[in-house]
Amino acid sequence: MFVPCDGPVRPIGRVGPSVIPAARLAVLVHRGPPIEADRSYGALASYVARHSLAVAGPVREYYLTGRRDTEDGSRWRTEICWPVFRTGA
């Protein structure tokens, strides 16, 4: 898990700064709490596998809207990003 930020980050315990490298990603926006994201993950994984796009690398989650924005879990949005290979110029 990570939180995008601009500027310096002070390490606290096991939490520290890291640069997330650029990557080519297949992206799906999950609507609702992250605890319910299993079907979204399944749909994205199926798409990537069906089109033979998968490459090694970690799946990423970007929390677009969450508890800090609204208590209404139905309004939460998470980008699920699966690494894929480049298919064109």
Protein Blocks (a to p, Z undefined) as FASTA:
>chain_A
ZZddedjdddehjbccdddddddddddddedjfklmmmmmmmmmmmmmmnopaccddddd
ddfbcfklomclklpccddddddddfbZZ
